[in-house]
Amino acid sequence: MKKIKKGDDVMVITGKDKGKRGTVLRVVDDEHVVVENINIARKHQKANPQAGEPGGIVDKSMPIHVSNVALYNPLKGSADRVGFKTLDDGRKVRVFKSNGEVVDV
């Protein structure tokens, strides 16, 4: 089970975008995630008339290392570490380290 999944609300804790929040769009591999409006790179894209794509400079979200982001805790109002806990019915769920609240419902 991963600590950060697709669709999670995360906060950047280090780097050029420190303090910004966003949603995880996709998990690239075990160590990288793509977060919306975080780690934006400007890409010079060539036009492709057959596909109907115009050329120009486009903004693209690039992958960021999972150690640079932390799950956002709405009760605390800031980033928080994540741990795991097994419930009485045998399910393994993610919990916030600071207050023990369950992330997954």
HELIX and SHEET records of a PDB file:
HELIX    1   1 VAL A   66  ASN A   68  5                                   3    
SHEET    1   A 6 ILE A  64  HIS A  65  0                                        
SHEET    2   A 6 HIS A  32  VAL A  35 -1                                        
SHEET    3   A 6 ARG A  21  VAL A  27 -1                                        
SHEET    4   A 6 ASP A   9  VAL A  12 -1                                        
SHEET    5   A 6 VAL A  69  ASN A  73 -1                                        
SHEET    6   A 6 SER A  78  ASP A  80 -1                                        
SHEET    1   B 2 ILE A  40  GLN A  45  0                                        
SHEET    2   B 2 GLY A  56  SER A  61 -1                                        
SHEET    1   C 2 VAL A  82  THR A  86  0                                        
SHEET    2   C 2 LYS A  92  PHE A  96 -1                                        
END                                                                             
